[in-house]
Amino acid sequence: FEMLGTCKKVTISKDDTVILDGAGEKKSIEERCAQIRSAIESSTSDYDKEKLQERLAKISGGVAVL
């Protein structure tokens, strides 16, 4: 099991998971971003590409869907 970091609080509902005060290893986060970029390049589905691009934007900005 890989870890990207830690947080102080997690709130989970039926539709959402919110992770607050997250902190992690910059290298691990950058590696995950690289994996997402690779998945975008290899995907043939426009829908998948769009969702992966959203995920990349969020994790790069400190808000993420992992």
Secondary structure in CASP SS format (residue, H / E / C, confidence):
PFRMAT SS
TARGET T0000
AUTHOR 0000-0000-0000
METHOD secondary structure of the structure
MODEL  1
F C 1.00
E C 1.00
M C 1.00
L C 1.00
G E 1.00
T E 1.00
C C 1.00
K C 1.00
K E 1.00
V E 1.00
T E 1.00
I E 1.00
S C 1.00
K C 1.00
D C 1.00
D C 1.00
T E 1.00
V E 1.00
I E 1.00
L E 1.00
D C 1.00
G C 1.00
A E 1.00
G E 1.00
E C 1.00
K H 1.00
K H 1.00
S H 1.00
I H 1.00
E H 1.00
E H 1.00
R H 1.00
C H 1.00
A H 1.00
Q H 1.00
I H 1.00
R H 1.00
S H 1.00
A H 1.00
I H 1.00
E H 1.00
S H 1.00
S C 1.00
T C 1.00
S C 1.00
D H 1.00
Y H 1.00
D H 1.00
K H 1.00
E H 1.00
K H 1.00
L H 1.00
Q H 1.00
E H 1.00
R H 1.00
L H 1.00
A H 1.00
K H 1.00
I H 1.00
S H 1.00
G C 1.00
G C 1.00
V C 1.00
A C 1.00
V C 1.00
L C 1.00
END
